[in-house]
Amino acid sequence: MVWLNLPKQIQKQWSEWQGFLMAGPGVALILLLFRGFGLAQPLEWAAYDYLFLLRPESSRDDRILIVGLTEPDIERWDSPIKDETLATLLETIEEANPRAIGLDFYRNIPVEPGHDRLLEVFERSDKIIGIEKQVPDQVGGVIGPPPVLAEKGQVGVNDVPVDGDGRLRRALLFLTDEGGQSYPSLGFVLAWLYLQQERGFDPEAQTHPEYLQLGQQVFYPFEANDGGYVRADAGGYQILLNFRGGPGSFEQVSLSDVLDGRVGAEEIRDRVVLVGPVAPSLNDFFYTPYSQMVWGGVWDRPHRMTGVEFQANLTSQMISAALDNRPLIRVWPSGWEAAWIVLWTSAGAMLCWGLRRSRVTLLSLIGAAGVLAMLGYGAFLGGWWIPVVVPLLGLGGSAIVTTAYVAHLEREDRQLMMHLFGRHVTSTVAEEIWRQRHQILQEGRLVGRKATATVLFTDIKNFSTLAEQIDAEPLMCWLNEYMEGMAEVVLRHQGAIDKFIGDSVMAVFGVPLLRNQETEIAADAIAAVRCALDMGQKLQELNLRWQEKGQPIISMRVGIATGSLVVGSLGSSQREDYTIIGDSVNVASRLESFDKSVDGGLCRILISESTYRYVQGQFAIELLGNVLLKGRQKPVKIYQVLLEPEASHEQRPTALDERSVFG
């Protein structure tokens, strides 16, 4: 029934994707908490500022003109500028018929001479907008408006919301005091006056109880957690300011240019004129996103924007949005931003987990980061501020966690492989096994696989009698020397030592890297027979050494069989071993122990008929006959390997050539 297999299917899927499922959501949760506590806010601000720097400059807004009080103006007219001079300036500008005049000077007290004349100018003009300061800050406290303009309702506040890093990114449309009274900002009032005089535009038709709409653009109020902000002061009616550009983005003339007649009436007509200080000595400057300027490959001195330019940007944004449909800076709902972060964090985990066996993982991550950056930049060009920094951290963080987890799994796999094979095969074979580990290992163990290989069994003749005559400790040392010698021969011929059983050695040729071609199977059989012959030579060397030391000398028997078998790991998670089972294992064991009266000299070698078919012509071999091996019901042909003819020895290929799979 299908439902009975469901747990195994789930377990398999979990095994395949556990790295992704653990790293993606885990890192995303950490980053969301990191962001929620405001720790990512400086990084998001920096990225936001950099988007402004990368964005192409907007065209100059010719509807705005700045009349700045420069250092030469101060030397000529003093500072603060006298009421007489200011009255003359305002009369000159007003005669050119602008749509609005923004006076970014505080004028709540007289600056003689000429105060009465200035009051007359204020009294008769409906285009001059003064300023007041409603929110005290580190620089100073509340500053009142010009009384005459306040009575006429021609005042705007010039307070600005400064972020924690000292930069201006937001602007006020309205400021609300503790009593609930709203005060419009200077930039908003100037834009409103301009739009009231625009033919075909009806500002009264754009009112809405919850938000401000001008033309087709809706100015949604800034919220405390919009964009990269966390628990920001969202008092009043704020917006993210879509700057037109950095310092110098608007046409600017000096106060002397206007008073000396160098600015014609056509340069002022139908424009919004802002009058304010631009001289460095007056220190009316602010840091903005454009204050991070790179020059010559190093960080240059930050460029600051004058307060009057900031008000010009706000005025321009409102007019351009209403008449030109210029985009505002908008943000996603917090739920969308969280989903966006989870998406890119999961993408990093998925790339590293899915491509963990590929060399293109790093390139894929770099490509994904590039796509994310381009999406963030493209969205910004369209007026959207979407998270980039935290998703990038998620992409990289999940990649690091997943890579570490994959490395942990590979370390466990390598430990398992080395535990299973490290004492059985040569380092060359072990490395090849490690390269093919994903085919050999499944779910942390070696799966059973069918193979065609050659099995070799050895045994010491009359070992039981010998063991009774020697004490335990010398016997163990002597036996270890024998085993080390035999193991060295097996590994030299690229065989795998399966196990040591008392005085017996079981070796296999053709595992754990399985053979598919008949030529490979034949090479394994030849290597096994040659290994047996070299075991005889090695035993002769050992006997000579033992004889000199007065230790016992021995002879040995070898059985070799080629055929089908099954390889895999058996045991529990605490005790697991590499195991080979099959008929050829039994045949090799029976050949080794067959009729101990059959003489073979120092090393008797018996092989099965299947092995003979692969090695005939390579060695001196004779048929012993059809015999019935223990545990079998039908007789089989067995053969004995004799000394090699010299011609055969000269023409035979080397073990490395025959087993080219290792080369």
Buried (B, 14 or more C-beta within 10 A) or exposed (E): EEEEEEEEEEEEEEEEBEBBBBBBBBBBEBBBEBBBEBEBBBBBBBBBBBBBEEBEEBEBBEBBBBBBBBBEBBEEBEBBBBBBBBBBBBBBBBEBEBBBBBBBBBBBEEBEEBBEBBBBBBEEBEBBBBBBBBBEEEEEEEBBBBBBBBEBEBBBBBBBBBBEEEBBBBBBBBBBEEEEEEBBBBBBBBBBBBBEEBEEBEBEEBEEEEEBBBBEBBBBBBBEBBBBBBEBBBBBBBBBBBBBBBBBBBBBBBBBBBBEEEBEEEBBEBBBBBBBBBBEEBEBBBBBBBBBEEEEEEEEEBBBBBBBBBBBBBBBBBBBBBBEEBBBBBBBEEEEBBEBBBBBBBBBBBBBBBBBEEEEBBEBBEEBBEEBBEBBBEBBEEBBBBBBBBBBBBBBBBBBBBBEBBEEBBEEBBEBBEEBBEBBBBEEBBEBBBEEBEEBBEEEBBEEBEBBBBBBBBBBBEBEEBBEEBEEEEBEEBBEBBBEBBBEBBBBBBBBBBBBEEBBBBBBBBBBBBBEEEEBBBBBBBBBBBBBBBBBEBBEEBBEEBEEEEBEEBBBBBBBBBBEBEBBBEEEEEEBEBBBEBEBBBBBBBBBBBEEEEEBEBBBBBBBBBBBEBBEEBBEBEEBEEBEBEEEEEEBBBBBBBEBEEEEBEEBEEBBEBBEBBE
